[in-house]
Amino acid sequence: MQKIDVFNHIWPKPYFDALIAATGEMQAITARSGRVPMMTNLDRRFEVMDMFGEDYRQILSLAAPAPEAIADPAKALELTKIGSDSMAELCQEHPDRFPGFIGTASLTSGDACVAECRRAVEELGAVGMQIYTNVNGMPLDRPEFEPFFAYMAEVGKPVWMHPLRAQNFPDYLTEDRSEYEIWWTFGWPYETSAAMARMVFSGLFDRCPGLKIITHHAGGMVPFFEGRVGPGWDQMGKRTTDRDLGATLKGLKRPHLDYFRDFYADTATFGSKKAIEHAAEFFGEEHVLFASDAPFDPEGGPTYIRETIRIIDSLEDEALKRKIYQDNAVALLGLEVPA
C-alpha cells in the first residue's frame, strides 16, 4: 500500500528564485517558509521522505504566498507557469517519489488563468489546481472567477483550497491587527469554512456540476459545527431583516448540507486524531485523503508526517486506512499505483 501525501509544499529552485525576484526580502510567514530546508533543498526532502519507507510518496504543491497577492496579474501568471514547469520537471525526474503535482491558479489573470490551467493539466499533467480561500480579499464566488471553476469541473480535476489570512485581518473592529497569531490558529479554519459556504449558497456547484474541492486541515470548522451548518442554516433568513435570504435555500437544487458533504478533506490536522475521524464521518470515507502539510513543523519536515501516519495507523478500520492512504487519491487524481 502506498502512502500518498496529497498536500505538502515545495519551492523548486526556479520558482524560489523568481519569487525572491518578485518580492525582495520575504517577511512574516513567507520568511519562515524560506528558512525551512526541506522547502528548497531537494536532498533534505529526500532524506525526510526516506524516514517513512519506499512507499511514501508526495504530490507536490507550491507554498504560500498566493501569486496574485504579491504581483500584478501578468507577473502572477508568470510565477504560476514557472511553478508548474519546475514541479512537472521534478515529477519527471523522480516519478517514484513524486507521482504528481498541483498547479497554482492565478485568479486575477482572467482568461489567461484558464488558459494556463489548461496547459498545466492537459500538457504538463497536473493532477489538479491550487487556489486560496480569498483573492486579494475578494470571495471566490465572484462571477469573474467562475470560468476557472467551470473548466475544472469540465475536466474532472480537483481544486485544492488553501486558507489565506494574515495578521492584518484584525479579530476586533477596534484594532488593526490580529494578536497572538489568532489569524492562523482560528482564522484559517474560519477562512476555509467561509469559502465553502460562499460556494454552496451562491449556487456554484449547481452551475458547475461535478466540481471537486479538497479542503485543507480536515474541512476547517464545518465537520465540528454540523448542527449549525445543517439544521441551524435551515433557518436562514429568520435572523436577517434587510433582505430575503430564505430565497437562497429555495434556489438550491439540493438541501444545502448535501453540498457541504460533497467537499473533500485532508488529514493535515497537526496531530488531532479526532479531527480526522470526524472528517471521515462528515464527508464520508471516500472523501478523506492523507496529507501532512510538510514541511511546516517544528523539525522542518518529519514531525507532522510522522504524527499523521501514527494517527492513521492507529485507526482500527483497515479498509478506511487504505482509502485514506492510497485508494481515494488514486481514484480522485487518476494515479497509477506500482505493483
Secondary structure, DSSP 8 states (H G I E B T S, - for coil): --EEEEEEEE--HHHHHHHHHHHSS--HHHHHHHT-HHHH-HHHHHHHHHTT-TTEEEEEEE-SS-HHHHS-HHHHHHHHHHHHHHHHHHHHH-TTT-SEEEEE--GGGTHHHHHHHHIIIIIS--SEEEEESSBTTB-TTSGGGHHHHHHHHHHT--EEEE----TTS-SSTT-SS-STTHHHHTHHHHHHHHHHHHHHHTTHHHHSTT--EEESGGGTTGGGGHHIIIIIHHTTTTT-SSS-THHHHHHSSS-HHHHHHHSEEE--SSS-HHHHHHHHHHH-GGGEE----TT-STTSSHHHHHHHHHHHHH-S-HHHHHIIIIIHHHHHHT-----
